[in-house]
Amino acid sequence: MVADLSAGSWGHRSKRQQLPEQVAAYVRELIVSGAVRPGEFLRMDNIAQSIGVSNTPVREGLLTLSSQGFVRQIPRRGFVVAPFTQQDIYDLFWAQARVAGELAFRAAKRITPEQLARLEDIDARYHAAEEAGANARIVDLGHAFHREVNLAADSIRLAMLLGSVVRMLPLQFYATIEGGVSASHAEHPAIVAALRARNAKASKMLMEQHISDLADRLVETLEKGGLWKEADMQA
């Protein structure tokens, strides 16, 4: 049997493969934001209707979240939201900071003038988006900044590992973390300066600190939003 490798067929399969991740991202946001609480059962029909997909990718997306510890599958009953704690946040950011720091270390040794110019351009557009209060644009440019550093490291396997950790938290949360955007305003240029100076140790330290600090800010932001209020009252 000859596989159908036509562009149309490949595009159809690729889109179909992306649907479960869209579901996982949607439900992950519900969990981290506190819109659904630990112990609450997730109705597949409601999720499918909200996203506009069938139940099949919903189930696949929930199975992905089950493997990541965000939900638990209860036989014959469905999927229930698993506990999500402050320590989970710190663990995710700890892993992200260490891997991103190592990528920045390597990038400092390999980065090209063209890549540095792109980083400075991204940072300038990030500042403009900040002044305009364009949160969606801030998220995209923040992601682009870190992606450019990771590409400069030329370590694809390590970058893929970082991507698997970053996907554990919805990207839009990075723009809603109190103090996170203003901190990046100062910290991104410092990282660029260290990379330009080819100071690998400083690049690593600055990147690790930049990401680690976000954990404290995110926990504080989510606490203010009441994410763990019920659990604290029951403790």
Secondary structure, DSSP 8 states (H G I E B T S, - for coil): ------HHHHHHHHHHHHHHHHHHHHHHHHHHHTSS-TT-EE-HHHHHHHHT--HHHHHHHHHHHHHHTSEEEETTTEEEE----HHHHHHHHHHHHHHHHHHHHHHHHH--HHHHHHHHHHHHHHHHHHHHT-HHHHHHHHHHHHHHHHHHHT-HHHHHHHHHHHTTS-TTHHHHSTTHHHHHHHHHHHHHHHHHTT-HHHHHHHHHHHHHHHHHHHHHHHHHTTTTHHHHHH-
